[in-house]
């Protein structure tokens, strides 16, 4: 029994707004209703629950409900009767059915990653506040028509069974972050990228593994040394967990990382790991100097689809525009190689405020949502979604920037105009990533070569 459950039953949590209980529960604790007048966030993840009480709506202030890693086979209808419920998370259950009545009227954020869904109800398309929809790791071959979900900005469809993407995706005016890897329509090209001649294999025996540097949804990153003696190189080794993540399959991330090739504004991938004693898949990457740091934190409950920047972050206009130039350059390179990033966010950027001229002020990484774009018009639509994400990022950079002179302000105003163009409601009217390379070079008063121009697919 967790401390919170003990304290709840002892009446010690009166007035609580947030509650998390992971105590091997198989029934919903009725004592939670004692918090009905204050409780806003309830997390019951990591239990053995398969049902919820029909009177869940008594929690009339509840905004966020998590029940990931339980035993639900159906999204409970009781959720739909909760008057303030906006965020619903049921990742890693066994859900095969979503009744229409289970969808709250105020639904803004729905997480059904890693379940057993083959279809979703048409009523999902009648939730106009829907902003974030996470469906990776299911059995979906189609979606209900969501073209009326005009606020939808983030959509995860990776690791499903789509033969093609719905054409109406092009009609969603704010969709910016889309994960599509690991589906039937791009499975062959992913497999080729993982095993092709261009994917350098690095033997486990040539590595000396060091301390854990960090851990994300798809894997753990360790410090390492490649080779010995004078040729030894400091590296970072990412060992994939092999589980489906919110962005899709780790093997899709590996395929996209290898296909991206080299570019001075991407975190360098040296090759794929071969010969791990446990058969673990992995990537070997260059070790980034410690003076680079993450630009922002990922979105919060409240921000939903927007990164959370340090409260005291203040950039000069010059640095903000240099970061934008570096990101535009990396994005154009990916698009030229047939890839879309799908997760172009500040939290996936490493940056340094004091980068010398010609060196990277920012490096783009994290290919967890990256994918091979389909051929034709839909591929172009997906590239313009990346461009919209760039527009959001650029607006955020400018919001944290202040310039001491008129030249800086002129560049900032040009960047604001471009950010608005990137976020145009019609995808076809947004600039291309190649357009952004030229524009950012002008703002930052650097040449396209210094900004790192887009390279051909053979680069």
Helices and strands as residue ranges (DSSP letters): H 3-9, E 18-20, G 30-35, E 41-43, G 56-58, E 64-66, E 74-75, G 77-81, E 87-89, E 97-98, G 100-102, E 109-111, G 122-126, E 132-134, E 154-156, G 167-171, E 177-179, G 184-186, H 187-195, E 201-203, G 204-206, E 207-215, E 219-226, G 229-231, E 233-240, H 250-259, E 269-274, E 282-286, E 293-294, E 315-316, H 317-336, E 339-340, G 346-348, E 349-351, E 362-364, E 371-372, H 377-399, E 401-402, H 406-422, G 427-429, H 433-443, H 448-451
